[in-house]
Each structure stands twice: as structure tokens, then as C-alpha cells.
Amino acid sequence: MISLRGKVVLVSGGSRGIGAAVAKMMAKAGATIALMYGTHKQDAVRTAHEIANCGSECLIVGANIARSEDVQRTVRTVLDHFGRIDVLVNNAGVWKRGVMGKMTEKQWDETLDVNLKGTFLLCNAVVPVMKKQKGGKIINIASTAGQRGEPFYSHYAASKGGMIAFTKAIAAELAPSGIIVNCVSPGWVDTDMTSHILADRRSLSEINKLIPRGRVASPDEIAGPVVFLASDLANHMVGSVVSVNGGSVLFG
């Protein structure tokens, strides 16, 4: 029922984890994919090969998402190659422990630069393209940390809380131009970013106890709602924050 045939989708942080799952699921729905990656080139190449096996074309672009010049170059590269950008998924992010009172300014800046500034830079670069096309979809990947806070990850929570507020603000601003903006807010997800925590059996058991479904999500379980928001089925959803956490944190 969901078809993204003819759509060009740009995914940041698309080399692995949630980003790779989103890219592959979008491709299975018929979309053409552009993957933006930071340092994991081999993972991006492997994901591109998997997308090609789905019968879709995939372009990979290496860039520092926190640098305006890199973001502008990425958007130009995608436009030169595909001629349009119909869907933007802001997924690139970092999640590193930081103890208040000991956190360095460098730690704070890195998290805010990648998670929040990077989202702004990509939106700022892609929105003029979508306005010219008279439409598009933007889906930002936030976190439950941005909804309730997260001890020892205050910089991460601040970046994701900012992303949620940013989503709501630009959603209202851009909807009259035919650009639909929404947000997906995952809880725990089994990815490389969380592997150092989830690899510990005791930690995993404690985390699972806090999730009514009894387990951590897979990347595909986050990708599904993202693909839905990219489709025509979600055209009247504007500025929504879709919580995907197995019931561990209930908002609504």
C-alpha cells in the first residue's frame, strides 16, 4: 500500500543502525536513495550494495554534517545526480556519556553540533529545493531523552529536545508551502551506538524490564514509522512526534 516510487530520499547518518534500516526500507518501497555518512564509509558502501540488491539506485556522500560547506556540497551532489530531493531524514547523531560538573565544552559542542546544528543545516539547505518543487517531507529522528531528559546524557537530551521543538516550529512554518515535517522519537534501539550498554546482560535485562513489550527495538521497528511518515498516508500529520519505544515512555 505504501509506495515511494519516483521519490528521492536523502538520509543522514545512513551508513548503519537506524539510518541504514530506513534507507533499505525506503528502497523496498520504491524510493531512490542518497546516503550521507560521516566516518563509516565501508558501512555506507555495504548498505548501498544492499539497496542495489533491492533494485533501487543509491548514492553515498561523505560529509561532516556540522559543517555548512559539507552540507551544501552534499545537497548539490544529490541534485546533480538525481535532480530532486523529495524526502529528508535527519538521522545522524552521537550519544556519549557526560557527567554534569565534569562535562567539557568540547563534549557539549560535539553533541549539539551533530545532533541539532546538523539537522538545522540540512533542513536549511533542502527547504529551498522542496519549495521550488512545491512539496516534500522532512522526518527528524529525535529520542525519548528529548521528551523526558536522561541522566548523564544531558547534552544529548538537550539536543533531542531542541530537535523536537525545531520540528514543531518549522512544521507550522512550512506546511503552507507543501512541506510536511514530523519527528520520530525512539526509545532504546539495538544499534552500534548502544551496543556497549546492551552487550552487558545485566544492563539489558534491567532495560527490558522497563519496556512493556519486554525488549529493545530493532532498527527496522524504527524505520517502519519513518517510511509511513514519508508516504502519502501521513499527509495530514504536521509537527507530530511519533513515540516508538515499546510503551516505556508514554506521551500523547
Number of C-alpha atoms within 10 A of each C-alpha: 6 14 18 22 14 10 22 26 28 29 24 27 26 31 28 22 22 27 28 27 21 26 32 27 19 29 28 19 19 20 25 27 28 27 26 28 25 17 12 13 16 12 16 26 17 14 23 25 15 17 24 16 13 15 14 20 18 24 18 22 20 20 20 16 27 22 14 18 12 17 24 17 15 24 21 16 16 22 14 10 11 16 11 20 24 23 28 25 28 27 25 23 23 15 14 15 13 17 12 12 6 7 15 11 8 9 14 18 13 19 24 23 20 21 28 25 21 24 26 20 20 23 20 14 17 23 20 11 19 23 14 11 15 13 19 26 24 26 24 24 26 30 27 23 23 21 20 12 17 14 14 14 19 20 28 29 24 21 24 27 21 18 24 25 15 18 26 17 13 18 21 15 13 18 17 11 16 15 24 27 30 25 29 23 22 23 20 22 22 18 15 12 16 14 11 9 14 21 11 10 10 11 11 14 14 11 17 19 13 15 18 12 13 14 18 22 20 15 20 19 18 24 22 15 19 25 23 16 26 27 19 12 13 15 15 11 13 20 21 20 25 19 23 22 23 20 14 20 17 11 11 6
